[in-house]
Amino acid sequence: MKIIVLGAGQVGSTVAQNLASEQNNEVTVVDTNKSVLAELGSRLDLNTVVGYASYPEVLRRAGAEDADMIIAATDSDETNIVAIQIAYTLFKTPNKIARIRSTDYLREKNLFSNNHIPINVLVSPEQLVTDHIQRVIEHPGALQVVDFAGGRVRLVGVEVQKDSNMDNKSLAHLPELLDDIDMRVVAVYRGDNAITPEGRSVIKAEDIVFFLSQREHTAKVMSQFHDQAGTCKRVMIAGGGNIGLQLARKLEKHYDVKIIETQEARADYLAETLHEALVFHGDAADQDMLIDENIQDMDVFCALTNDDEANILSAMLAKRMGAKKIMSLINRPAYVDLVERGIIDVAISPQQITIGSLLTHIRRGDVVAVHSLRKGSAEALEGIAHGDKETSVLVGREISEVKLPKSANIGVIARGNEVIIAHHDTVIEAEDHLIVLITDKSEIADVEKLFQVGFTFV
């Protein structure tokens, strides 16, 4: 697939890196920053073009005349919109994805269509990040929570707590703890090493376990690995930007929310906009303010400013002062490795959250959802099995008969309104939605091929 990525910022670079690392993709990145492009070109197998992403001649030099897809991921909504319009008008580019940040654009439901601005897929990083944080808050003890099958199935990553029910126990012991609840452990990480989950696999404290279950069962399953998976009531948010505001709006009806904003005018706007949340003008790294606002009683502290260093500093302070769970927005990947799990419980990477949404529309075969996991080293996807036993390698076969790549694991099948936990003898039917976790990204292309049908299928 010939793909043009507009913008070599953190989102664009992450997208390009993921796409260039996969077979059969020809990737070109466009940006005005020569040094950033030179660095990308030196370490990745891709092409680069220096210039303004919305200029027709720049798009032409990038190969827009025969490109299969354009991903507009610059930091400017306006540049992304104009670039997509020009790509459609001049080059008839078939697939057009744009990163749009402003809610003012997103509110207009009829703005983006072939009759107006021809964007096929809108990606809003702020909305994706907000939804991600909300899901993690809803599941105390979780490190990552992603939805499949229209929200009926959840994939949860949880750190095994010392002396929890599953600490130093084999996975074969888990059904005894869950009674009639069916679920599937699809990956176990010990440090940076992925362990294939089997009945005899012994789970140890500090392992990261990823499991799939129906949404209503996630809390009980989590509690077997992490005893602190209790109720969350009080949330403090540092930073009242787009993400902080959206999160407060989502949470204020069900949680006691406090939000701290450094800019007085913005704090006034937040106070006028929010109905239940309490808004404070001040610095979230001010120890006296945190004491005054009872930081020690907070179930969750979220550092969501645009400054990584400020987020880390306020998160460290909140943790030292007694907040139970610390979440921080961190844009620089190098910082994530330094602080996650040691200082911050959940490091939120907008790039990795955004890339999952983008990859959903790039994957071959009928793939309807993709989520990036483990800082991009693993992936979970939902694909639809089409065809019949003659045209598909999936349909009409037991899971044990499917030749899966070594690192791939089918965890759940969504069949109509039914959710089926996958077992070795489960037979796959046409139109089943299969949820697959892949711990080795080099094998993703092989998984995609499973969801493609032979030429005889109509």
Secondary structure, DSSP 8 states (H G I E B T S, - for coil): -EEEEE--SHHHHHHHHHHHTSTT-EEEEEES-HHHHHHHHHHSS-EEEES-TT-HHHHHHTTGGG-SEEEE--S-HHHHHHHHHHHHHHH--SEEEEE---HHHHT-TTSBSTTSB--SEEE-HHHHHHHHHHHHHHSTTEEEEEEEGGGTEEEEEEE--TTSTTTTEEGGGHHHHHTT---EEEEEEETTEEE---TT-EE-TT-EEEEEEEGGGHHHHHHHH-TT-----EEEEE--SHHHHHHHHHHTTTSEEEEEESSHHHHHHHHHH-SSSEEEES-TT-HHHHHHTTGGG-SEEEE-SS-HHHHHHHHHHHHHTT-SEEEEE---HHHHHHHBTTTBSEEE-HHHHHHHHHHHTTSSSSEEEEEEEGGGTEEEEEEE--S-TTT-SSTTSBGGGS---TTEEEEEEEETTEEEE--TT-B--TT-EEEEEES-GGGHHHHHHHT---TT--
